[in-house]
Amino acid sequence: MNAPDGRPARRWRARLRQRLALLPGLALQLGLALPLSLISAAPAGAVELPFAGGGPASIRITSMKEARYRSTVRQQYDFSCGSAALATLLTHHYGYPVSEQQAFAEMFAGGDQRRIRKEGFSLLDMKRFLAAHGFTADGFQQPLDSLAKARFPAIVLVAERGYRHFVVVKGVQDGRVLFGDPSGGTRALSRAAFEAIWLNQLLFVIHDRAAKPRFNERSDWVAAPRMLPGDALGREGLGRVTLPKLDAGDF
């Protein structure tokens, strides 16, 4: 059996496989969508890509949205950032699973409901909730350096675009602050930019625990990659990037 252009079928198929094998890596680097004809049926969240020299390989695909909320609990209501921040701190940093709904219900039942509806939860509401679950927490006016040295996550109050809300500081390194924002997921800002939105310089932390919490974890930083100045391709560089050309007889 020969290829459409008369070449021996074995050599034609090998050449085609080699060219197709280049597509997945290049597409992943450029953020391009692969043609549906190259993607086989695969479990949700994964695609099977053809590679030369063997069968298809299954690759786990994670969207940036999924990555941002992997270790940050997303708030469900306008005034529930406090309960979502608390659920994030306990679940993803202390290994004590708590849902936003549980934290919300308990704090709402034991708090000033009229105030909560108007202003949201306070640090005092969170302190009482934590005490009921065996955690000791307090607010400390300390710089970020103290937090980084102690390696403790903290709930802090920030104000962005006129919106005041609680976030969880997850890490500090290389002049950047990583934090879990219940309304925007895990993200990072330069230290100067973060300190500009950080209100009252207060760190609300759990203390007097024997086990160390998760802090500055590499898996959390994956959600906020740093774009280095030399990483982006200029217009000339983009013009040199091409997909492998397939001849008319290759299909």
Summary of the structure (lengths in Angstrom):
residues: 251
radius of gyration: 24.9
end to end distance: 14.7
largest distance: 81.5
contacts: 691
relative contact order: 0.14
helix: 39%
strand: 22%
